């Protein structure tokens, strides 16, 4: 497996300067870095650090975060797709992460599902030919994101299938899936729809090995099923970042 450091969380206790975290990830041996919002970062400083280290940027958020369940938000989101695309090109990443937003009380679930599909179809038109994709991310609503609409990996994959465009794929978050009680085998036969993977342990959302999740088995299953992309470490270190990374010594880095 090849690993990306989510520097919103990793190296944060040690380095207040955001660009310094990129250099720290390089020293730690990461294959890439990633972060969340690009709009609140010094993009020039980030670009310089990426160039200096030679580390690729695995992904950024597609901003603004919006309730794609609500068609009224779609124009603003789609404007943001274009702006986020410009940032992605500036930083050299081919991945933007989108969230579905919260469920709308009183609106049939089928209508909200259809609204997400419609919005992503339009986003795909904006991205066509750019080499940049949007990865839709299911999240858990039991611990971290109460009220979130898309908590099911299967429904997320179904949305990807319905959009039917190469510009729209799925982000599979092992932590969120585990919190929702999902087995990794739910992705069987659909690995090609997964653009990126995130990992943290549960409970606690700290480094792998800090909780009770069978994270090694889940990574092994994904690898054997054909996933060859990056695994983003998106966890809050329970102590020093360097100490939290010792689990990597037990993982195949092929």
N, C-alpha and C positions, 0 to 999 in steps of 0.2 A: 504494500500500500504506500501511496505517496500522500504526504500530509501538508495541509495549509494551516497557518496560524491565524486565528481570528484575533487581530491585535486591538480590537475594542476591549478585550478581556485579558488575553495573554500579554504579559510584559507591562501591563498597566500599572501594577504596584511599583515597579522598578523604574519606569520611564514616563515622566509626565509629558515629555515632548513626543508627539505622535510619530514623527518620522524616525525617531531613535528606536522605536519598537520594530521597525522594518530591519534596521541593522542588527538588532538583537535576535530577530528571527533567523537571519542569515547565519549568525554565529552559532545558533542552536541547531542548525542543520535542516531547517524546514525547506520544503520544495516550493512553497509559495506563501503569500499572505493574503488576507482578505479583511474587509471591514464593512461596517454598516453604512451609515449616511455619508455621502460624498459632499453634500452641500454645506456641512459645517467643518470641513477640513481645509487646510492649506494645500490645495491641489498641486501647486508648483513644488512645494516641499516634499509632498508624497511622491510626485513624479521623479524628482531628483534622487530620492532615497531608493526608489525602485531601480533607477538606472545605475546608481552607484553599486548596489548589491547584486544586480542581475536577477533579482527575484521577480517572478511573474506575479501579477495580481489575479487571484482566483475569482474575485467577484466583489460587487458592491450592491447596495440596495437600488432598486428602481424607485425613484421618488417622484411625487409624494406618496407616502403610505395612504391608501384610500380604501374605503369600503366598496370593493368591486361588486359586492352584492347589491349595491344601490346604483342604478343607471344614472342618477343625477350627478354622481361623482366622476363619471367616465371622461367627460371632456377635460377636466383638470388633470386627471391621471394620464391621459393620452398626451397632453401637452408636456407633462413631466417625462414621459417616455423619450421624447425627442431630446430634452435637456439632459436626461441621464445617459442617453446614448452618446452625446457629445463628451460627457465626462468619462464614460467607459473607453471611448476611443483615445482620449487624451492620456489615460492611464494604462492603456493596452490590455484591458480585460475583455473577454468575450462573454461574460456572464453578469446578468443583473437579476437580483432576487426580488420577487413580488409577493406580497401577502394578499389574501382574499378579503380580509376585513371581517368585521363583526356581523353576526346574524341580525337580521332586521325583525323585530317583534311584529307579529301579525301578518307577515308576508310569507306565502307558501314557499317551502324550501326549494321546490322545483323552479320557481321563478328566480330565486336568488342564484341558484346553480346556473340557470340559463344566462343571467346577467353577467356572471363571471366569464362564461364561455364567449359571449358577445364582445366583452371588453378585450379579452385576450386575442380574439380574432382580429380586432382593429389594431391592437398593439403589434401583432405579427406583420401587418401591412407596413407599419412604420419601420420595422426592423429588417424587412426583406432586403437581402443583398448586403447587409452590413457586416455579417459574420458575428453579430452579437445576439444572444438569446436571452429570453426571460425564463427564469425557473420559478414556478409557483410553489410556495412552501406551506404544507399542512403544519399546524401547530397544535399543542395540547390546550384544552380548556379546563383542565382539572387542577393545574397548579399555577401556570404562568400567564395564560391568556384567556381569562374568563370571558365568555361571550363570543369567542372566535368562531367563525362559520365552518371553516375547512379543517376538521380534526381527523379525517379519515384519509389514509394513504390511498385506499382503493378509489374513493371518490375523486381525489386529486388526479390519479392516473386516468380515471374516466374523463375528467375535464380535458386533460391533455389529448386524449384520443378524439374527443368531440371537436376540439379546435383543429386538430389534424394538420398542424403546421410545424416545420422543423425549428422555427424560431421560438416555440413555446414548449418547455419541458418541465420536469418536476425536480424540486430539491427534496431529497429524502433525509429527514432528520431522525437519526436513530434514537436520540433522547426523547423527542416529542412522541414518536411512535411507541416507545416503551411505556411512557407515562399513560398513554391511551390504551395500554394493554395489547398492543398489536405485535404479532410475530413478524420477523423480517421476511418470512416465506410468502407474505401477502404480495410481495413484489415479483414473485416467480413469473417468468415469461414476459416481463415488462421492464427489464433492466435497461433496455434501450431508450426508454422514456425518461430515465433519471440522468440529470446533467451534473449533479453535485450531491455530496453527502455531508452531513454534519454529525458530530459525535460529542456527547458528554455523558457522564454516568448519572444514574438515578438510584436513590433519591439524592437531592442536593445540587445537581447540575455542576458538579466539580469534575476533576480529572478522572479518566477511566481507572478503575481500581479503587476508587474512593467510596463507591456505593455497592449495590448488589446486582447490577445488571450484567447479563452474560454478553458483554460487549465484544469479547474476543470471538465468540461463536458467531455473532452477528456480522462482524467484519469478514470473517472467514467465509460465511455463506455468500455474502455479496461478491467477494472476490471469485469464488468458485462458480457463481452464477454469471460471471462475465463483466462485472463492474470493474473498470480500469481507471476511473477518474480519481480526482483528489478527494481526500477526506478532510473536511475542515474541522479543526479542534475549536469548538465554540463552547468553552466552559470557563467558569470562574475558578482559578486556582485556589486550592484550600490553604496554600502557603505560598512560598516563593515559586515563581513560574518554573525556574530551572528544576526544582525538586519535583514539581508536578509532572514534568516530562519524562521521568524515569521509566514510566510504563512503556515508552516507545522501544526500550531495550528488548521487550518481549514480543514485539510485533515485526513481522516480515516487512521489509521496506522495498520489496520488489515492485 
